[in-house]
Structure formats: C-alpha cells, structure tokens
C-alpha cells in the first residue's frame, strides 16, 4: 500500500514539474509577442489620433518616419514631426478598474486633438461608454484651462474646458476627469520643455 502511495506521489510531482515547465516556457515564448502587440497598439493609437495612414505591414516604418519619441524629466512624449502634435499616455483608477489610454494635444500644449482609451473595465453600456469614439470625440478642441471639467449635461453652452458627462455614469465621468487632469498636471513642467 505504501509503495502505491509513493508511486502516486512521484507521478503527481513529475506531472507538476512538467506542467510548470510548460507554463514557464509558454510565458517566455509569448512575453516578447505580448510586448510587441502592446507597442503596436500604442503606435497605432498615436498614428490614428493624428490621421496618419498605416497598415499592419508598415506600422513601424510609418511610425518611425512620422513620430519622434522624446523623454523629458523621465516622461515619454510622442511628437508628430509634421504638425507638432504631442501625445502621451495616461492611466488611473476608474470605478471598476484602471482606465488607460493616449491623449494628443495640439502644439499649444493645451488643446485636445484626440483621446483614445486602450483599456478600461467600466460597466458595459454605462461607464464603458468612456472608451467609445462617439464619446471621446466630444473632447476634440477642449482646452486644459488649467484643467478640464466633465459636468452633467445641461442646456447651457459648454465652456472651452467643459465636456458633458456620460448619462448614468457620473462616477466614471468624474474618475476620467481626474485621470486626465492629474496626468496633464503631473506632466505640465516636462510638457513645457517639449518642442522648445
């Protein structure tokens, strides 16, 4: 009986070791692919935000030709050579998880050209609207004066720094406002040095 238990234990240990090695091998094999996909997603967002045409076959060449990566005070900025538009990543806590994306500013460093949300975990159909092109297009032309405001929709004309909130998702809207403003404020000093 003891011999049978030892054989079973040996089998379980060997199978556990083999399975662990397979998983470690898969992690090592897929890590570079995941990193490349993440880099391409960022590059795609920056190019799309600036209406620069590309496809999956030429994305790296088009990106290198059109975008200059600049590090200032340890922060990365992506400057479009032809327009001077400046993109940078943002990340912060939404209601149910992180909201991550890319914001693109005009050369004046305060007017929003485009915002892209790359990852979010908000409620589909409510807070998840924060990632839709329809909602994000409302930010185009909005200015950080010195911050943006996301307020409940009303009949008054929005100010130059105001966007309507997502109906039924006030907490997500306020979280998104905080993420954008905190990111912008934290990069303001470095942003002033970009392009100068």
C-alpha positions as a printed Julia matrix, in Angstrom:
196×3 Matrix{Float64}:
   0.0    0.0     0.0
   2.82   2.42    0.9
   4.6    1.61   -2.34
   1.45   2.53   -4.31
   1.15   5.89   -2.5
   4.82   6.64   -3.19
   4.33   5.87   -6.88
   1.25   8.11   -6.98
   3.13  10.9    -5.19
   6.05  10.53   -7.58
   3.68  10.69  -10.56
   1.98  13.83   -9.21
   5.33  15.52   -8.58
   6.65  14.66  -12.05
   3.45  15.86  -13.73
   3.5   19.05  -11.64
   7.1   19.72  -12.66
   6.4   19.04  -16.35
   3.3   21.26  -16.29
   5.21  24.06  -14.55
   7.99  23.87  -17.13
   5.45  24.04  -19.96
   3.81  27.14  -18.43
   7.17  28.84  -17.82
   8.21  28.04  -21.39
   4.96  29.46  -22.77
   5.43  32.63  -20.69
   8.98  33.08  -22.0
   7.88  32.41  -25.56
   4.83  34.73  -25.53
   6.3   37.64  -23.48
   8.06  39.27  -26.49
   4.93  38.83  -28.62
   2.76  40.46  -25.96
   5.23  43.36  -25.62
   5.29  43.83  -29.42
   1.49  43.83  -29.59
   1.32  46.39  -26.79
   3.86  48.63  -28.56
   1.93  48.32  -31.83
  -1.33  49.22  -30.07
   0.29  52.38  -28.7
   1.81  53.24  -32.1
  -1.5   52.58  -33.82
  -3.29  54.92  -31.39
  -0.76  57.71  -31.91
  -0.88  57.41  -35.71
  -4.69  57.18  -35.78
  -5.02  60.18  -33.46
  -3.05  62.22  -35.99
  -4.84  60.87  -39.09
  -1.67  59.21  -40.39
  -2.47  56.25  -42.67
  -0.81  52.91  -41.97
  -1.46  49.18  -42.04
  -0.18  46.25  -40.02
   2.61  45.63  -42.52
   4.07  49.14  -42.42
   3.11  50.45  -38.97
   6.68  50.51  -37.64
   8.11  52.26  -40.71
   5.29  54.83  -40.79
   5.62  55.44  -37.07
   9.41  55.93  -37.24
   9.04  58.27  -40.23
   6.34  60.44  -38.62
   6.8   60.35  -34.86
   9.68  61.42  -32.66
   9.89  59.95  -29.15
  11.14  62.5   -26.63
  11.9   61.82  -22.97
  11.79  64.84  -20.67
  12.28  64.51  -16.92
  11.76  60.75  -17.23
   8.41  61.15  -19.03
   7.82  59.95  -22.59
   6.2   62.18  -25.2
   5.42  61.34  -28.83
   5.72  64.32  -31.18
   4.37  64.22  -34.74
   7.06  65.73  -36.92
   4.72  67.33  -39.48
   2.24  69.0   -37.1
   3.98  69.29  -33.75
   1.08  67.49  -32.04
   2.17  65.89  -28.78
   0.84  62.58  -27.46
   1.39  60.92  -24.11
  -0.08  58.03  -22.18
  -2.45  58.32  -19.23
  -3.53  55.81  -16.61
  -5.62  55.93  -13.49
  -8.33  54.25  -11.48
 -11.84  54.16  -12.88
 -14.79  52.85  -10.89
 -14.13  49.15  -11.57
 -10.53  49.12  -12.72
  -7.84  51.09  -14.5
  -8.54  53.35  -17.44
  -5.52  53.65  -19.74
  -5.05  55.47  -22.99
  -3.34  58.13  -25.07
  -4.11  61.83  -25.24
  -2.93  64.01  -28.12
  -2.55  67.76  -27.74
  -2.07  70.48  -30.34
   1.3   72.31  -30.36
  -0.19  74.91  -27.97
   0.05  72.11  -25.37
  -3.45  72.68  -24.01
  -5.95  71.93  -26.82
  -7.08  68.32  -27.13
  -6.72  66.88  -30.64
  -7.76  63.34  -29.73
  -8.16  60.89  -26.86
  -8.0   57.1   -27.2
  -8.84  54.69  -24.39
  -6.82  51.5   -24.76
  -8.06  49.68  -21.67
 -10.97  50.06  -19.28
 -13.14  47.85  -17.11
 -16.2   50.03  -16.65
 -19.78  48.76  -16.85
 -20.69  47.94  -20.47
 -23.34  50.34  -21.81
 -22.81  52.82  -18.98
 -19.3   53.68  -17.82
 -17.88  51.64  -20.69
 -19.04  54.45  -22.99
 -15.87  56.24  -21.84
 -13.95  54.21  -24.45
 -16.27  54.84  -27.41
 -15.19  57.08  -30.29
 -18.56  58.85  -30.11
 -17.97  59.99  -26.52
 -14.25  60.67  -26.88
 -14.9   62.85  -29.95
 -16.63  65.36  -27.64
 -13.19  66.16  -26.18
 -11.8   67.36  -29.53
 -10.99  71.07  -29.26
 -11.48  71.17  -25.48
  -8.71  73.02  -23.68
  -6.98  72.45  -20.36
  -7.64  75.88  -18.8
  -5.92  74.88  -16.46
  -7.96  71.68  -16.18
 -10.95  70.18  -17.96
 -14.37  69.73  -16.4
 -16.77  66.87  -17.06
 -20.19  68.03  -15.88
 -23.77  66.83  -16.12
 -25.37  67.8   -19.42
 -27.5   70.93  -19.28
 -28.97  73.47  -21.67
 -26.1   75.94  -21.17
 -23.33  76.13  -23.74
 -20.22  74.32  -22.56
 -17.19  76.37  -21.62
 -13.89  75.96  -23.52
 -12.73  73.41  -20.92
 -16.04  71.58  -20.35
 -17.41  68.27  -21.64
 -20.74  66.62  -20.82
 -20.59  63.58  -18.56
 -21.82  60.14  -19.52
 -25.5   59.86  -18.62
 -25.91  57.26  -15.89
 -22.16  57.01  -15.25
 -21.32  60.08  -13.17
 -18.68  58.24  -11.11
 -16.86  57.01  -14.23
 -17.06  60.51  -15.74
 -15.56  62.09  -12.62
 -12.87  59.4   -12.41
 -11.98  60.04  -16.07
 -11.85  63.79  -15.42
  -9.48  63.16  -12.5
  -7.24  60.85  -14.56
  -6.91  63.34  -17.42
  -6.34  66.34  -15.16
  -3.86  64.56  -12.88
  -1.89  63.24  -15.85
  -1.82  66.66  -17.52
  -0.87  68.49  -14.33
   1.88  65.99  -13.48
   3.38  66.41  -16.98
   2.94  70.17  -17.3
   6.52  71.12  -16.41
   8.01  68.48  -18.72
   5.47  69.33  -21.43
   6.66  72.94  -21.4
  10.13  71.7   -22.45
   8.87  69.61  -25.39
   9.42  71.29  -28.72
  11.42  74.15  -27.23
